[in-house]
């Protein structure tokens, strides 16, 4: 029986916790999650999804504001003598005392094929960058951010036009299975006196230990620095200016000033930005000073119809979509949501704005 403490917070962590709780080979001693937070317009105090699951099974729940400053909690967890700590989208960084608390260390489930897309928002950045090789990894956490040795990785089927919300759900279940497999193999190694840090199968596992070494091993040596990271998203990440030749990206982290790059303002890149930022922070454009959210798009696949980017080249009232010219290709917009209004078919939105074919979205 593998005894562990689970650290996790959002819905993404729920399938993993459920699977571990219901495994005959694992005992979840305690769950650590973020504090309850006000949600929605009425700011109703709401528990993290992981807390609800833990309480359902009678597992003790702890919700420290600042984990690494809570000495009493650290002592409580130390007294439990867990074999391992498990982290799944917890939301706080574990310091060295937690990394060394258990014999097997801290096992983290990460939503990318490490070492690509290290950071807090891998699913979003994979989609924004149009990544087609997607998957999940388990790793042994160290003092860095997603830089420890990779234990297991598993590639997933790529689904065309999938949004961040849809991929997150699918990946949460796929990742839960990989996490369970990792823990069972680590437990087998422990019982057979194998060195955990030598990897799942008893062979050295250096993947993820530093940019250069890990990337050369997995064939990513040619990637630019920005493609190796998945930093926090900001509210203005999804802003689309149809009249600018480029989409610009950067990191809000002052320590990642190097994370700056641009993409051509093409139909494909705008489409990827829409699905990669859905539902938060969301893609949008400004029209007559009003924010208009773009909820659903596809790439029309048509050749250039107009030399003017931002022009409405087609309106289909029957199916509800509109075509907008970009600097490269035509973007089909299916659903829009003007500020303060319900989501609607794109053609209905145009009617409200009194726009027609040949007009500019400006």
Secondary structure, 3 states (H helix, E strand, C coil): CEEEEEEECCHHHHHHHHHHHCCCCEEEEEEECCCCEEECCCCEEECCHHHHHHHHCCCEEECCCCHHHCHHHHHHHHHHCCCEEEEECCCCCCCHHHHCCCCCCEEEEECCCCCCCECCCHHHHHHHCCCCCEEEEEEECCCCCCCCCEEEEEEECCCCCCCHHHHHHHHHHHHHHHHHHHHHHHHHHHHCCCCHHHCCCCCCCCCCCCHHHHHHHHCCCCCCHHHHECCCCCCCCCECCCCCCEEEEECCCHHHCCCEEEEECEHHHHHHHHHHCCCCCCEEEEECCEEEEEEEEEECCCCCCCCCCCEEEEEECCCCEEEEECCECEEEEEEEEECCCCCEEHHHHHHHHCCCCCCECC
